[in-house]
Amino acid sequence: MRIVSVHGEAMPGTGPVAVEVPAGLVAVVGGDGRLRRLAHRMLSGGPGITVSTLPRVPDPVLSRLPDDLRGSLEHGGDLDRAEAVVEAGSRALAMLEGLGRVEAARAQLGRLRGVDPDADHGGVEPEAVLARIRELEGASEELEALESELRALRADDAEVTGDLEVATMEWLRERQDAETHLQTYRDRARELKSRLAELDSEGEDATCPTCRRPLSEHLPAVQELLRDEWEDVVQDGSWWRRRREQLENKPDRLRELERRTLRMHSETESLAERVKVARARVDEMEELRARLADLADPRGARAPRSADVAAALDAEVWAAADGALARTARTMRRGARALLLDRAARILGRMTAGRILSIAWTESGRIELSGVEGILHPVAEEDMAAAFVAIRIAAVRTLAARAGTATPPFILGEPFDRLDEPIRIRTVEWLRRAIGPGFEQVLLVTRGDIVESCPEVFDGILELRREGLSGPSVFRSVPAGMGTLRLVASD
């Protein structure tokens, strides 16, 4: 999945936003911190901004995660410390492994233990709740089937859209090529016609364009040679004119691809809505099952109140059940955290050329970095920034691997510029090598030093710059691999 374009109306301090975003490793350059934060918000889909992606809908497995949690890991969000990234990434990984169901079971247990026996249940009868649960019995299987179908359709959508992009580029390139050739032949024909007119008017006094001597008796031969060339140029130019006319309108194949793409987009969005409805039905069924535990038994008879049940059972049974669920949740979070830190340590080792080899989690909830000579203490700000970057990369890649999908668009912002220059260079080189089918797009929001150091590693460069001293900021694409990039910073 990748971002293909960002569009939006003018906002305070900016002009209208309309920029195409290439795939691969893309530098997003801003002259100062305010511009970089603004660019980051635009790419993250801030208010008034439309971010178009390919495929158009997120992976159905990753979409099970809360939007704010998934967005924080992919875009950066409000994660300002490495420890916060570890907590968010561990929770997301554990949720994919079933942490949500464990937490729901523990919450249901708490309701059974602590519901007020005299509470008003709103007059809802157990029979009605049970009937609704029976209506929703197939919701889980339906959701699973729809998610599988959506994943396959997303892949087809991405393939068709990619074919359309390639076909459109080929058509535009051929049309531009025809236009360029036609203009060249027209210019040459005008030049020859003008020269023949000069020869006709000057007669034998006309001079040779090469040696500047009078042509005299050679005039007829030169005129004949120029007329032959003019006729050839006109003939070839006529062919290129017809070729340009043929390419004026989109080819049938391109039109068919556009129709297929629109149909595929529509089908994908429609199926994504059906997945949302099916997921809502599953959530409703789980809520009703928990509610039924407070209302009625499966036969529809009035169940004992929760407080009566709690009093009838030994308190140690309740504590044991709650403790088992709590231990299960802790084990899942710890396992996810260990996996995440292991992956992050490997990335950090490459970024620092082996100077930092491991990342540990302390009992106080802090990360601990170690190298060849042992634990780093105190930890330099640059090393903590490197750990932050490595953990974010590891979190989003591990999540995608667990979901069995390509890594979503990854936006890396401010901490990158706090890295030492050698680490910055190694990081972008590692990201460059990581780009592929499973990691399609990295958007690096930076002040631009790294672009000046190694512009050749970037597939594209986007720049947010201020037009003049008091003009609006404009988001635009600039050529990649251009060498030194001159930035205009605002006050």
C-alpha positions as CSV (number, residue, x, y, z in Angstrom):
1,M,0.0,0.0,0.0
2,R,1.2,3.5,-0.8
3,I,0.1,7.1,-1.0
4,V,-0.3,8.2,-4.6
5,S,-1.6,11.8,-4.1
6,V,-2.4,14.5,-1.6
7,H,-5.1,17.1,-2.3
8,G,-6.7,19.8,-0.3
9,E,-8.1,23.4,-0.2
10,A,-5.9,26.3,0.8
11,M,-5.3,26.5,4.5
12,P,-3.9,29.4,6.7
13,G,-0.4,30.0,5.4
14,T,-0.6,27.6,2.5
15,G,-1.9,27.5,-1.1
16,P,-4.1,24.8,-2.5
17,V,-2.5,21.3,-2.1
18,A,-2.3,19.1,-5.2
19,V,0.8,16.9,-5.3
20,E,1.5,13.4,-6.7
21,V,3.5,11.2,-4.4
22,P,5.9,8.6,-6.0
23,A,6.5,5.2,-4.7
24,G,9.7,4.1,-3.0
25,L,11.9,6.3,-0.7
26,V,10.7,9.9,-0.9
27,A,12.2,12.9,0.8
28,V,9.7,15.5,2.0
29,V,11.8,18.7,2.5
30,G,10.8,21.7,4.6
31,G,13.0,24.7,5.3
32,D,12.0,25.0,9.0
33,G,10.3,23.0,11.7
34,R,6.9,24.6,11.2
35,L,6.9,23.7,7.5
36,R,8.0,20.2,8.2
37,R,5.3,19.7,10.8
38,L,2.8,21.1,8.3
39,A,4.0,18.7,5.6
40,H,3.8,15.8,8.1
41,R,0.2,16.7,8.9
42,M,-0.7,16.9,5.2
43,L,0.7,13.4,4.4
44,S,-1.1,12.0,7.5
45,G,-4.4,13.2,6.2
46,G,-5.1,16.2,8.4
47,P,-8.3,18.4,8.4
48,G,-9.2,19.4,4.8
49,I,-6.7,17.1,3.2
50,T,-7.5,14.1,1.1
51,V,-4.9,11.4,0.9
52,S,-5.4,8.9,-1.9
53,T,-3.8,5.4,-1.5
54,L,-3.2,2.4,-3.6
55,P,-5.0,0.1,-2.8
56,R,-7.8,2.5,-1.8
57,V,-8.8,0.7,1.3
58,P,-6.6,-0.6,4.1
59,D,-5.8,-4.2,4.7
60,P,-8.7,-5.9,6.4
61,V,-6.6,-7.5,9.1
62,L,-4.7,-4.3,10.0
63,S,-8.1,-2.4,10.0
64,R,-9.1,-4.4,13.1
65,L,-6.7,-2.3,15.1
66,P,-8.0,1.0,16.5
67,D,-7.5,3.8,13.9
68,D,-5.5,6.0,16.3
69,L,-3.2,3.1,17.3
70,R,-2.5,2.1,13.7
71,G,-2.1,5.7,12.6
72,S,0.3,6.5,15.4
73,L,2.6,3.7,14.3
74,E,2.4,4.4,10.6
75,H,2.5,8.3,10.7
76,G,4.2,9.0,14.0
77,G,1.1,10.6,15.6
78,D,1.6,11.7,19.2
79,L,4.4,9.2,19.9
80,D,7.2,11.4,21.2
81,R,9.3,8.8,23.1
82,A,10.8,5.5,22.2
83,E,9.0,3.9,25.2
84,A,5.7,5.1,23.9
85,V,6.4,3.4,20.5
86,V,7.3,0.2,22.3
87,E,4.0,0.2,24.2
88,A,1.9,1.1,21.2
89,G,3.7,-1.5,18.9
90,S,3.5,-4.2,21.6
91,R,-0.2,-3.6,22.1
92,A,-0.9,-3.7,18.4
93,L,1.0,-6.9,17.9
94,A,-0.7,-8.5,20.9
95,M,-4.1,-7.4,19.6
96,L,-3.5,-9.3,16.3
97,E,-2.8,-12.3,18.4
98,G,-6.1,-12.1,20.4
99,L,-5.4,-9.6,23.2
100,G,-8.7,-7.9,22.6
101,R,-10.6,-11.1,23.2
102,V,-8.8,-11.7,26.5
103,E,-9.5,-8.2,27.6
104,A,-13.2,-8.5,26.7
105,A,-13.4,-11.8,28.7
106,R,-11.8,-10.1,31.7
107,A,-14.3,-7.2,31.4
108,Q,-17.2,-9.6,31.2
109,L,-15.9,-11.3,34.3
110,G,-15.8,-8.0,36.1
111,R,-19.4,-7.3,35.1
112,L,-20.5,-10.7,36.5
113,R,-18.7,-10.0,39.8
114,G,-19.7,-6.3,40.3
115,V,-23.1,-5.6,38.7
116,D,-25.6,-3.9,41.2
117,P,-28.3,-6.5,42.0
118,D,-30.9,-3.8,42.0
119,A,-29.7,-2.1,38.8
120,D,-32.3,-1.3,36.2
121,H,-31.8,-3.3,33.0
122,G,-34.1,-1.2,31.0
123,G,-36.8,-3.8,30.7
124,V,-34.9,-5.8,28.1
125,E,-36.0,-9.4,28.2
126,P,-33.4,-12.2,27.8
127,E,-35.5,-13.8,25.1
128,A,-35.1,-10.8,22.8
129,V,-31.4,-10.7,23.4
130,L,-31.0,-14.4,22.7
131,A,-33.1,-14.1,19.5
132,R,-30.8,-11.3,18.3
133,I,-27.7,-13.4,19.1
134,R,-29.2,-16.3,17.0
135,E,-29.7,-13.8,14.1
136,L,-26.0,-12.9,14.3
137,E,-24.6,-16.4,14.7
138,G,-23.0,-16.5,11.2
139,A,-21.5,-13.0,11.6
140,S,-18.0,-14.2,12.4
141,E,-17.8,-16.6,9.4
142,E,-19.3,-13.9,7.2
143,L,-16.6,-11.4,8.4
144,E,-13.8,-13.9,7.8
145,A,-15.0,-14.6,4.3
146,L,-15.5,-10.9,3.4
147,E,-12.1,-10.0,4.7
148,S,-10.5,-12.7,2.6
149,E,-12.4,-11.5,-0.5
150,L,-11.5,-7.9,0.3
151,R,-7.8,-8.8,0.5
152,A,-7.9,-10.5,-2.9
153,L,-9.8,-7.6,-4.4
154,R,-7.3,-5.1,-3.0
155,A,-4.6,-7.0,-4.8
156,D,-6.5,-6.9,-8.1
157,D,-7.3,-3.2,-7.6
158,A,-3.6,-2.4,-7.1
159,E,-2.6,-4.4,-10.2
160,V,-5.2,-2.8,-12.5
161,T,-4.3,0.7,-11.2
162,G,-0.7,0.0,-11.8
163,D,-1.4,-1.1,-15.3
164,L,-3.4,2.1,-15.9
165,E,-0.5,4.2,-14.6
166,V,2.0,2.4,-16.9
167,A,-0.4,2.7,-20.0
168,T,-1.1,6.4,-19.3
169,M,2.6,7.1,-19.0
170,E,3.3,5.3,-22.3
171,W,0.5,7.2,-24.1
172,L,1.7,10.6,-22.8
173,R,5.3,9.7,-23.7
174,E,4.3,8.7,-27.2
175,R,2.1,11.8,-27.7
176,Q,4.9,14.1,-26.5
177,D,7.4,12.3,-28.7
178,A,5.1,12.8,-31.7
179,E,4.6,16.5,-30.8
180,T,8.3,17.0,-30.4
181,H,9.1,15.4,-33.8
182,L,6.3,17.3,-35.5
183,Q,7.6,20.6,-34.2
184,T,11.1,19.8,-35.2
185,Y,10.1,19.0,-38.8
186,R,7.9,22.2,-38.9
187,D,10.8,24.3,-37.8
188,R,13.1,22.7,-40.4
189,A,10.5,23.1,-43.1
190,R,10.1,26.8,-42.3
191,E,13.9,27.2,-42.3
192,L,14.3,25.6,-45.7
193,K,11.4,27.5,-47.2
194,S,12.9,30.8,-45.9
195,R,16.3,29.8,-47.4
196,L,14.7,29.0,-50.8
197,A,12.9,32.3,-50.8
198,E,16.2,34.1,-50.1
199,L,17.9,32.2,-53.0
200,D,15.0,33.1,-55.4
201,S,15.2,36.8,-54.5
202,E,19.0,37.1,-54.5
203,G,19.6,35.0,-57.5
204,E,23.3,34.3,-58.4
205,D,24.4,36.8,-55.9
206,A,23.2,34.6,-53.1
207,T,25.9,33.3,-50.8
208,C,26.7,29.8,-49.6
209,P,25.6,29.5,-45.9
210,T,28.8,27.6,-45.2
211,C,31.7,29.4,-46.9
212,R,29.8,32.7,-47.5
213,R,30.9,32.8,-51.2
214,P,28.5,33.7,-54.0
215,L,26.8,30.6,-55.5
216,S,26.8,32.0,-59.1
217,E,26.5,29.0,-61.4
218,H,26.0,26.6,-58.4
219,L,22.7,28.2,-57.6
220,P,20.3,25.8,-59.4
221,A,22.0,22.8,-57.9
222,V,21.7,24.2,-54.4
223,Q,18.1,25.2,-55.0
224,E,17.3,21.7,-56.2
225,L,19.0,20.1,-53.2
226,L,17.1,22.3,-50.8
227,R,13.8,21.6,-52.5
228,D,14.4,17.9,-52.3
229,E,15.2,18.2,-48.6
230,W,12.1,20.4,-48.1
231,E,9.9,17.8,-49.8
232,D,11.3,15.1,-47.6
233,V,10.8,17.1,-44.5
234,V,7.2,18.0,-45.4
235,Q,6.5,14.3,-46.1
236,D,8.0,13.1,-42.8
237,G,6.3,16.0,-41.0
238,S,2.9,14.9,-42.4
239,W,3.5,11.4,-41.0
240,W,4.2,12.8,-37.6
241,R,1.2,15.1,-37.8
242,R,-1.0,12.1,-38.5
243,R,0.7,10.3,-35.7
244,R,0.0,13.2,-33.3
245,E,-3.6,13.3,-34.4
246,Q,-3.9,9.6,-33.7
247,L,-2.6,10.1,-30.2
248,E,-4.7,13.1,-29.5
249,N,-7.4,11.0,-27.9
250,K,-6.7,8.2,-25.4
251,P,-6.3,4.7,-27.0
252,D,-9.1,2.2,-26.6
253,R,-6.9,0.0,-24.4
254,L,-6.3,3.0,-22.1
255,R,-10.0,3.8,-21.9
256,E,-10.8,0.2,-21.1
257,L,-8.2,0.2,-18.3
258,E,-9.8,3.4,-16.9
259,R,-13.2,1.8,-17.0
260,R,-11.9,-1.3,-15.3
261,T,-10.1,0.8,-12.7
262,L,-13.2,2.7,-11.8
263,R,-15.2,-0.5,-11.6
264,M,-12.5,-2.1,-9.4
265,H,-12.4,1.0,-7.1
266,S,-16.1,1.0,-6.8
267,E,-16.2,-2.8,-6.0
268,T,-13.4,-2.4,-3.5
269,E,-15.0,0.5,-1.6
270,S,-18.4,-1.3,-1.6
271,L,-16.8,-4.5,-0.2
272,A,-14.9,-2.5,2.4
273,E,-18.3,-1.1,3.6
274,R,-19.7,-4.6,3.8
275,V,-16.7,-5.6,5.9
276,K,-17.4,-2.7,8.2
277,V,-21.0,-3.8,8.6
278,A,-20.0,-7.4,9.2
279,R,-17.4,-6.3,11.8
280,A,-20.1,-4.2,13.5
281,R,-22.4,-7.3,13.6
282,V,-19.6,-9.4,15.2
283,D,-19.0,-6.6,17.8
284,E,-22.8,-6.4,18.5
285,M,-22.9,-10.2,19.0
286,E,-20.1,-10.1,21.5
287,E,-21.8,-7.3,23.4
288,L,-25.1,-9.1,23.5
289,R,-23.5,-12.3,24.7
290,A,-22.0,-10.3,27.6
291,R,-25.3,-8.7,28.3
292,L,-27.1,-12.0,28.2
293,A,-24.9,-13.2,31.1
294,D,-26.5,-10.4,33.2
295,L,-30.1,-11.0,32.0
296,A,-31.0,-14.6,31.3
297,D,-29.8,-18.2,30.9
298,P,-30.0,-20.0,27.5
299,R,-33.6,-21.2,28.3
300,G,-34.9,-17.7,28.8
301,A,-35.5,-18.0,32.5
302,R,-34.5,-15.2,34.8
303,A,-30.9,-15.7,35.8
304,P,-29.6,-15.0,39.3
305,R,-28.3,-11.5,39.7
306,S,-24.6,-11.0,39.3
307,A,-24.1,-10.1,43.0
308,D,-26.0,-13.3,44.0
309,V,-23.8,-15.4,41.8
310,A,-20.7,-13.7,43.2
311,A,-21.9,-14.4,46.7
312,A,-22.6,-18.0,45.9
313,L,-19.1,-18.8,44.6
314,D,-15.9,-18.8,46.5
315,A,-14.0,-15.5,46.1
316,E,-10.9,-17.4,45.3
317,V,-12.5,-18.9,42.1
318,W,-13.2,-15.4,40.9
319,A,-9.7,-14.2,41.8
320,A,-8.2,-17.2,40.1
321,A,-10.2,-16.6,36.9
322,D,-9.4,-12.9,36.8
323,G,-5.7,-13.7,37.6
324,A,-5.5,-16.2,34.8
325,L,-6.9,-13.7,32.3
326,A,-4.6,-11.0,33.5
327,R,-1.5,-13.3,33.3
328,T,-2.5,-14.3,29.8
329,A,-2.8,-10.6,28.7
330,R,0.6,-9.8,30.3
331,T,2.2,-12.8,28.6
332,M,0.9,-11.7,25.2
333,R,2.1,-8.2,25.7
334,R,5.5,-9.4,26.9
335,G,5.9,-11.8,24.0
336,A,5.0,-9.0,21.5
337,R,7.4,-6.6,23.2
338,A,10.2,-9.1,23.1
339,L,9.6,-9.7,19.4
340,L,9.4,-6.0,18.7
341,L,12.6,-5.2,20.6
342,D,14.5,-8.0,18.9
343,R,13.5,-6.8,15.4
344,A,14.3,-3.2,16.4
345,A,17.8,-4.2,17.8
346,R,18.7,-5.8,14.5
347,I,17.7,-2.6,12.6
348,L,19.5,-0.4,15.1
349,G,22.7,-2.5,14.8
350,R,22.7,-1.8,11.1
351,M,22.0,1.9,11.6
352,T,24.8,2.3,14.1
353,A,27.3,0.0,12.3
354,G,27.2,-2.4,15.3
355,R,27.9,0.2,18.0
356,I,24.5,-0.5,19.6
357,L,23.6,-4.2,19.6
358,S,20.6,-4.7,21.8
359,I,17.5,-3.0,23.3
360,A,16.1,-4.2,26.6
361,W,13.0,-3.3,28.6
362,T,13.5,-2.5,32.3
363,E,11.1,-3.1,35.1
364,S,10.6,0.6,35.4
365,G,9.2,0.8,31.9
366,R,12.3,2.3,30.2
367,I,14.4,1.1,27.3
368,E,18.1,0.2,27.9
369,L,20.6,0.3,25.1
370,S,23.7,-1.9,25.1
371,G,26.8,-2.1,22.9
372,V,30.0,-4.1,22.8
373,E,31.2,-2.6,26.1
374,G,27.9,-3.0,27.9
375,I,25.0,-0.8,28.8
376,L,25.1,2.8,27.5
377,H,24.8,5.2,30.4
378,P,23.9,7.9,30.1
379,V,22.3,7.5,26.7
380,A,23.1,10.3,24.2
381,E,20.2,12.1,22.6
382,E,21.3,11.0,19.2
383,D,21.3,7.3,20.3
384,M,17.8,7.6,21.7
385,A,16.6,9.2,18.5
386,A,18.2,6.2,16.6
387,A,16.4,3.8,18.9
388,F,13.1,5.7,18.3
389,V,13.5,5.4,14.5
390,A,14.5,1.7,14.7
391,I,11.5,0.8,16.9
392,R,9.0,2.6,14.7
393,I,10.3,0.8,11.6
394,A,10.3,-2.6,13.4
395,A,6.8,-2.0,14.7
396,V,5.1,-1.2,11.4
397,R,7.0,-4.0,9.5
398,T,6.3,-6.6,12.1
399,L,2.7,-5.7,12.2
400,A,2.4,-6.1,8.4
401,A,4.3,-9.4,8.5
402,R,1.9,-10.7,11.2
403,A,-1.1,-9.6,9.1
404,G,0.4,-11.1,6.0
405,T,0.2,-7.9,4.0
406,A,2.6,-5.3,2.5
407,T,3.8,-2.6,4.9
408,P,1.5,0.5,4.9
409,P,2.9,3.9,3.9
410,F,5.5,4.8,6.5
411,I,6.1,8.5,7.4
412,L,9.3,9.2,9.4
413,G,9.7,12.7,10.8
414,E,11.6,14.8,13.2
415,P,13.7,12.3,15.2
416,F,15.6,11.5,11.9
417,D,17.2,14.9,11.8
418,R,18.6,14.4,15.3
419,L,20.7,11.4,14.2
420,D,24.4,11.7,13.7
421,E,25.2,12.2,10.0
422,P,26.8,8.8,9.5
423,I,23.7,7.1,11.1
424,R,21.4,9.2,8.9
425,I,23.3,8.1,5.8
426,R,23.3,4.4,6.8
427,T,19.6,4.7,7.7
428,V,18.5,5.9,4.3
429,E,20.8,3.4,2.6
430,W,19.1,0.6,4.6
431,L,15.7,2.0,3.8
432,R,16.7,2.1,0.1
433,R,17.6,-1.6,0.2
434,A,14.4,-2.4,2.1
435,I,12.1,-0.8,-0.6
436,G,10.3,-3.6,-2.5
437,P,7.0,-5.4,-2.8
438,G,6.7,-5.7,0.9
439,F,7.8,-2.2,1.8
440,E,6.5,0.1,-1.0
441,Q,6.9,3.6,0.3
442,V,8.8,5.5,3.0
443,L,8.2,9.3,3.3
444,L,11.1,10.9,5.1
445,V,10.2,14.4,6.4
446,T,13.5,16.2,6.8
447,R,15.2,19.6,6.7
448,G,17.1,18.4,3.6
449,D,20.7,17.8,4.6
450,I,20.5,14.1,3.7
451,V,19.1,15.1,0.3
452,E,22.2,17.1,-0.4
453,S,24.5,14.3,0.9
454,C,23.0,11.5,-1.2
455,P,20.2,12.6,-3.5
456,E,20.7,9.5,-5.7
457,V,19.1,7.1,-3.1
458,F,15.7,8.9,-3.3
459,D,13.0,7.9,-5.8
460,G,11.3,11.3,-5.4
461,I,11.6,14.7,-3.6
462,L,8.7,16.7,-2.4
463,E,9.3,20.2,-1.1
464,L,7.1,22.5,1.0
465,R,8.5,26.0,0.7
466,R,7.3,29.6,1.1
467,E,6.7,31.7,-2.0
468,G,8.5,35.0,-1.2
469,L,8.8,36.6,2.2
470,S,5.0,36.7,2.9
471,G,3.5,34.4,0.3
472,P,1.8,31.1,1.0
473,S,3.6,27.8,1.4
474,V,3.4,25.6,-1.7
475,F,3.8,21.8,-1.8
476,R,5.5,20.7,-5.0
477,S,7.5,17.9,-6.5
478,V,11.1,18.5,-7.5
479,P,13.4,16.2,-9.5
480,A,15.2,13.5,-7.5
481,G,19.0,13.1,-7.8
482,M,19.5,16.8,-8.5
483,G,22.4,17.3,-6.1
484,T,22.4,20.4,-3.9
485,L,18.9,21.5,-3.1
486,R,18.5,25.2,-2.1
487,L,15.8,25.8,0.4
488,V,14.0,29.0,1.3
489,A,13.3,29.1,5.0
490,S,10.6,31.3,6.6
491,D,11.3,33.5,9.6
